[in-house]
C-alpha cells in the first residue's frame, strides 16, 4: 500500500527516523516536508504516529492520475470526481451528523482548494449531507486544525500533491499528538531550563535511530539530565533502563519526571536504575557488553555569555572521547550509540576520537544527496532553529 508522510522541519532527520522504523519501498520526496512511499504491510497510523517524533501527519494514497494527455478541464473534472468519491466513502463509513472536510496540498503545485471546497460542499449538500468546509489562513491545515475540527474522526482531510507527472490524492489518517508532546515537555514536574531540556520528540527520534528491536535490551543514558530520553524509552515499551549523571539534582529530577509519567500514562512495570556517577566510571557499575544501545545528550558546553570556543571544543572532545571509551566497554558488539554533539555556529566541528566505532549514515541510500536532504560531510545530521548559537549534531555510531 502507498502512504504519505508530512515531515517535520528537519527533512533529513524525519526521513532517517522514518526509514529506521519502516521498510520504505520506492520513497519519493515530493517536497521538503512531504514523502510518499510504498509499505508492504498495513500500518496502524495512530500507533505509529505516537512513536515518531519527526512526523506531522500520516495518510494513505486513495488514487493517482496522470497529468499528461488531458486538457485542464478534463483533469479538473477527474480530480473533482476522485475527491467526491473519497469524501462520500468516508462520510458513509463514519458517524452521522455534520461532515467536516478540508484540503492541504504539498509540493510545487498550488491547487485551487477554495474552488474544490466549494464544489465538494455543493456535491455533498445535493446528496443530503450536512457539510462544513474547514479552511485555514496557512497554505495547509495544521495538526491542530485537523484535530480540533475532527477531520479524521468525523470528516476528512484530503491531501493533494503533484509527484512525477502524477496527481496524488490522499487521506490523512493520523496527526502529531501535539497535546501529549507539549504536556511531556512543559508539564513535567521537574524542569531545568538553565542546563537545557531535550524536546521529547527529538528523544523519540534518537531512540528510533538506535534501532532496538528487542524491548528487553538494556538502554543506557549516561548523561540523563532530567530523564527525557529514559522517559520516552519507557513510553515506547522498553523494559530495562539505566541512567546516570554527575549531578544529584539531575537524578532527583529524573526520578520525579518518570514517577509523574508512570502515573499519568499508567505504564506497566519496567526496570530502571539511576546512579549519581561520572560517565568515566560507567564500566564500573554497568556489566561489560550488556547494553543494546546508549542514547544520550551529553553536556554541550556553555550556552550563554562570551564563549571561548576553542577551549570549549577541546574540553568537550576530551570528555566525549573518554565517554566513548566507556561506551565501548559496556555496549554489545553491533550495538549503537546515538549521541548529540554540539555544533557551534562559525566554529570547527567537534571531533572526538571514537576507536572501535564507525559512523552510520541513517538515511536511506536512495535519498542521500537529494536536494531536500542536508547532512554533514561525515554523514551526520544537524538539528536546530535559525538563529541558534548552538545546534545539535545527531551522531549514530555502531560498535565494530
N, C-alpha and C positions, 0 to 999 in steps of 0.2 A: 504494500500500500504506500501511496505517496503522501508525505506530510510536509507542512511548512512550519518554520520556527522563526519567530521575531526575536532578534538578538538584542543583547544589552549594548551599552555604549562602547564597549571594547570588543570589536568583532573577533579578533584573534582569540581572546580568552573565552568568549562564548562558544566559538566553534571548537576549540580544543576541549572544553568541558563536554560538549555535546557528543563529540566523537569518542571521548573516553567512556561514555555511558552507553551509547547506542552504536550498532554496526550500520553506519550510513552507507547506502548504495547510491552511486552517482550524485554526490552532493553538488548543488549548484548555488553559488552566491549571486542572487539577483541584484541585491543592493547590500550596502554595508550592514544593514540591520535585518536582512531577510534571506533565509536559506531554505531551499527545497531539497528533499532527499527521499529516497525510497527506503523502506524498512520492511524486512521480511515478515516480522511478527507484529500483530496488532498491539499497540501500546495503550497503557492506561494514562491518559493525558494529565489528570489531576495528580495522580501519584508521582508521575514523572516530574511535573512542574514543582512539586513540593521539595524535590531533592536537587533541583538545578538552580544554582544561584545566578547564572548568566543569561537566563531566558526571560522574555516578557510575555510571549504568547506561544501556544502550540495549537495547530489546527490540521485539518486534513484536506486533501485535494478532492474537489467534487467533480470538476470537469476541466478539460483543456481544449482550446480551439485554435486552429492555425490562422494567423493573421493574413498571410498572403492568399491571393485568389478570390478575395471577397471585396465588394465595394464597401465603403464606410457605412452605408445604410444597412446593407445585409449583415455586416459584422455587428453593428449595434443591435439589430434585431435578434441575432443569435445569442449575444451576450445577455440581453434582457430575458430571453427565454430561459437561459441557464439559471439566471438569478431568481426568476419567478418559480422555477422548479425547486430550487434549493429552499427558498422561503416556504413554499407550500408544504414540502416534505417535513421540514422542521416544525411548522405550525401544527400539522396533523398529528405529529408524534408527541407534542408537548401538552402541557396543561391548558385548560380552557381559560378564556379571559383575554385581555388586551395583549396583542402580539407586538413586541418591540423589535425593531431592526435597525441596523446601521452598517456603514461601509468604511473600510480602510483600504488604501492602495499603497503599494510599495514598489520601488524601482523608479526608472526614468520617466514612465508614462503616468501622467495625471489623468485619471478617469473623471468624467463629469458625474461625480457622486450625487450632486444635488438633483440633476435631471433623472438619474437612475432611481434615486429615492422617491421622487415624486411619482414616477411611472409605476414603481413597485407598490407604493401605497394605493394608487388608483386601482391596480390589479387586485390587491388583497381586499379592498373595500367592495369591489364588484363581486368577490366571492363570499361576501357576508362576514368578513373577518375584520374586527376592530383592530386597527394597526396604528402604531406610532413610530415615526421616523426620528431616530436619535442622531443628532449632529454634534459637532464639536468645532471650536474655533481653531484647533490644531489641524494639521493635514490628516492625521489619523486618530482614531479613537484610542485613548489610553486604557491601560488596565483598569484604572479607577472608573472611567466612564462605562466600560463594558460590564464591570462588576455591579456598579450602583444601578445601572439600568437593566440588570438581569438579562443581558443579551445571550447568555449561554443557557440559563435555566428556563427562561420564559420567552425567548426570542432567538435572534440570530445576528452575529456579526459576519458579514460577507467580506472576504478579503480578495482583492484583485491584484494581479501583477502581470507585467509583460516580461516573459522569460524566453529568450532564444527563439523569437518568432511565434511564440505561443502565448495566448492569454490564459492565465491561470485563475481559476475561480475556486476559492476555498472557504471553509467554515471554521471559525475559531472554536476550539474545544476546551481550552483552559487558559487562564491568565496568571501572571505572577501573584502569589499570595502577599500582597503589599502590606496588609494589616498585620499579618503574623511576623513578617520580616521587621517591620517598624517596632512592633512590641518587643521582639527579641533584642533589638538594637537599643532602643531608647527606654524601654520599660523595665529592663532588668534592674535588680536592686542595687548592684554594685558596679559603678562605672568609674573609670579613671581617665578622664579626658586629658589630663596633663601628659600622661605617658602614651596616649594614643589608644584607639579602640578599633580593632579589625572589624569591618562590617560582616554580619552573618553571611551575606550572600557570597562574599569573597572566601570566607571559610568553607562554605559548601563547595565552591569551585575547586579549592585546593584539595579537599578530601576526595572529590571525584577524580582529580588528576592523578591521585595516588593509585587508583585502580585496585582497590582492595575488595576482592570478590567474596572472601570468607568473612562473615560478620564476627567470627571468633578470633580473628587475627588481633594481635596486640598493636595498638596505635599509641604513639608517644608524642606529646607536645612538651619539649624541654624548656620552652620559654612561654609558659602557658598564660601569663598575664592575668586577665580577668576570665579566662576559660572559654573564649568564644569557639575555638576550634574543637575543644573537647565537648562543649555543649552541642554543637551541630553534629558531631560524630555520634553522640548518644541519640539524638533525634533521628539520625539515619539508620539506627539499629545496631551499631557496633557495641559489642559487649565487654571488651577488655581494654581498658584505657589507663595510661599513666600520664601524669602531668607533673612538671617541676618548674620552679622558678627560684631565683636567688632572693626574691622579695617575699617576706612573710605576709605583707599586705596583699600581694597578688594571689597567694594561695588562699587567703581568707576570702578574697573577692570571688575566686573560682568556686569555693565551697558554697557561698551564698547564691551565686548565679545558677549553679547546677541544681541546688536544692529547690530553688524557685521554679526552674524549668521542669524538674521532675514532677512537682505538684501541679503545675499549670497544664501539662500535657499528659499526666497520668502515665508516665513512662514505666514500662516493666523493668525488672531487675537487670542490673549490669554491674560489672566490677570496675571500680575506679580507685586508684591510689594516687595521692598527691604528696609531694615532697618539697620542702624548702632546701634546695640544693643548687650548687653551681653546676652549669652544664658540663664543665670539665671533669666532673665526678660521675657522670652519667653511668659509666660502665661499672661503678662500684655498687650501685643499687638496682641495676637492671641486668638481668641474665644475658649472657653472650648469645648473639644470633637468635634472639627470641621475638623480635619485633617485626611485624609485617610492613609497617610504614612509620615514618617520622614526618609529621606535618607541623610546621611552626612558622611564626613570625618572630624573629629574634629582636633584640634591641637594635633600633635603626639609627641610633645616633641622635644628637640634639636636633630639635625641630624648630626652635625659636632663637632669636637673637643672632649675634655675629657668630659665624661658624668657621673654625679653622679647618677647611675641608680636607686638606692633605693629611693632617694629623688624625682627623676623624676616620677617614678612609683607611689609613694604615692600621689604626686600632681595631676597626671593625673587621678588617681582613684577618688579623691575628686571632680575634675572638671566633670568627666563623671557621677558620682553619682548625682551631683547637676543638670546636664543637663537632666538626665533620669527622675528625679522628675518632671521637667517642661514638658518633652515629654509626660509623663503620663497624665498630666492635659489637654493638647491640642489635644491628639490623641483620635480618636473614639474607642469604645470597639472593640476588634478584629483587630485593625489596627496594622501595623508593623513598627518597627524601623529597618532599615538596616544601620549599623554603622561600621566604621572601628576602631579597637583598635590596637595600635602598639604592635608588638612582638619583643622585644629586644633580640638579639642572646645571649644565655647563661644565661638569666635572668628569674625570675619567671614571669608567665603570669599576665597581667593586669586583675584585678578582682574587678571592681566597684560594688557597691550594685545596684540592679535593682528591687526593690519591685514592685509588680503589673504587672511584665512581666515574660514571660518564653522564654527560648531559643528554637528556632525552627531549627531542622535539615533539611536543604533544599534539601538533597539528596534523590532520590527515594529509598524506603525501600529495593528493590531487589538488589541494588548495594552497600548498606552500608557494609563496611568490605571487599569489593573487593580488590584484590591485587594492582590494579591501583588507588584506591581511598584513599587519605590521608586526614583525618580530626582529629581535636583535641579531647581530652577526653570529652570536653564539647560540642562537635558536632558543632564546627565552622570550618572554612576553612582558612588556612594560604596561603597568596599570596606574592610572591616576587621572585627575581632573586638570584641565588647563589652568595654569597659574600656580600650581602647587610648587613648593620648593623641593619637596622630596617625593619622588614617585616610588611605586613598588615594582620590583622586578620579580616575576614569578619564575622560579628556577625548579625544574624537575630533574633530579639526579637518580640514577639507578646503580645499585651496588653490583660491581662486576664479579 
